[in-house]
Amino acid sequence: RDWENLNLKGIISYEIKGKAKVNDIKTGNVEYLDADRLNGGKAVMSDFNKDVNENDILILWDGSNAGAIYSGYNGALGSTLKALKLKENYDSNFVYTYLKKNERKINEKYTTPNIPHVTKDFTEIFKIQFPSLPEHEKIGSFFMEFDYKIEREEDKLSSLERLKSALLQKVFV
């Protein structure tokens, strides 16, 4: 079967605009998700309601990195983020990989110039090319496995760098 071009809006069951604000955080057991956390910052636990899970695709909607794409998180969505919950027939790994590949294009073409913000009609006009469901599930799984392997190797590298630093401190006291 040929690949078909679909609007992003057509594969989304619904969108969630983040409402949680960092200034309103009270300690709880739901992770607060904001740009800092999604870019490697420390986890902050909040009393907000959980509104996204690891299958949702998160888009940084506001700020200098507007259009950045994330996935694999559970928690309460911060106010600068939007979550896309996909319809049942679409593999989130495939859609995430496709959007991640186009992250720069999203930032350059679908954000406002002065105060960076993803345009409201982004999901209506952005197109994704889809193969059949079994094929796009295989493609999504393939690339997610790569991401997992890269993450493991980065963890190993980080551990080795810490070990090297500790050994250098012992050698050059």
N, C-alpha and C positions, 0 to 999 in steps of 0.2 A: 504494500500500500504506500502511496506517496505521502510525504509529510504535508501537513496542512498548517496554514497560518491562522492563529487564533488570537483575538484580543485577550490580554491578561484578564480583563474584567469577566470574560466568558468562562474562565476556569475557576473563579473565586466564588465560594459559597457566601462568604461575607468578610468584611474588613473591620478591624478594630483600631481606633485611634487611641493611643495611650493617654491616660488621664492622670496617672500617679505623678506626683511632684516630689522632688527630693526634700524640699522644706517641710513636707507633711509626714515624713517617715516616722513611724513609731516601731519599736522592735517587735518582730513577729517571726513567722516561719515561712514566709513567701519571699523568694528572691526578687529584689527590685532591679528591673532591667533598664539601663540607660546606656548612652553612648560610651561612657567610661567603662562600664562593666563589660559591654560587648567587645570592647577593644582591649581586653586583658586586665581590666581593673579588678579590685577586690570586690567580692560578693558582699552585698548589704542585704540583710534580712529585714523584712517589713511586715506590717500588719495589713497590707493591701490585699485585695482579692486576686487570686491567680486568674489571669485571663489569656495566657498563651502557653502552648506546650511545644515540645521539640520538633513536631511536624509542621509548625507554623513558620512562615517566612516573614522575617522582620525587615523593615526598611526604615533607615534613619530618614525621617521626613523633613527635619529642620536642621540648620547649622551648616558649617563649612564643609562637612562631608556628606551633605544631603545626597541620598541615593545609594548609600552604602547598604549592602545586603548581608543578612545574618540568618542563621537557622540553628536549631539544636538547643534551644533554651526553654526553660519552664519558669514562669513567674508573672510578676505584675509589670505591665508595660509602662515605661516612662513617657512623659508627655511629648517628647520629640520623636517618638517611634510610632510606626503603624504596623499591624500584623495582618497578613493575608492568610485566611483559612481556605484551603482549596476544596473544590468539589471532589467527591469520592473517586471519580475516574482518572484523577491526575496524580502522578507521583511527585511528592514534595521534593525528593532528592533531585529529580530531573529539573523541576522548575527552579529550585534554588541554584543549581549549577548553571542553568541558562542565564538567570538574572545576575549571578555573580560574575559570569563571563562578560556581561554587558554593563557592569557597574560604572565604569568610566563614562560610557555613552549615556547612561541614565543621569549621572551627575552633570554632564556637559549639555545634554539636549533637553532634559525634562525638569530642570530646576530654574527658579527665577534668578535673575542676575544680581540684584542688590543685596537683599537679605536671603541667602540660600534657603530654598524651600521647594520640595518636589511639587510639580504642578498638580492641581486637583484632578485634571483629566488624564493623568498618567496611566492608570489602569485601563482606561477606555481606549487609549490610542496605542499603547505599547503592544507589539505583536510578538508572539512566541511560536516557533515552528515545532510541531509535534508529529512524531511518528505514531504508530499504533501503540496501544497501552502496554502490551508485553515488551515491545522494543524500548519505549521510553522508561519503563521500570528497570530494564537491564542497564541502560545507559546511566540512569541516576544512581543505581547501586554501584556500578563500576567506578564512577567518579567519587562517590562518598567513601568507598574503600580506599581510594588514593588519598583522600583528605585524612582519613584515619591513620594511614601509614605515615604520611607527612607529619602529623601531630605526634605520633610515637617517636619518630626520628628527632623531632625538635625537642621533645622531652629528654631523650638520651643526650643530645647535644648540650642542653642546659645542665644536666647532671654532670657531664664531663667537664664543662666549663667551671662549675662550682668546685669539683674535685681538683682541677688544675689550680684554681685560686687558693684553695686550702693548702695544697702541697707547696705552692710558691711561698706562702706565708711561713710554713714550717722551715723551708730551706733558707729563706732570706730573713731570718728573725732580726 
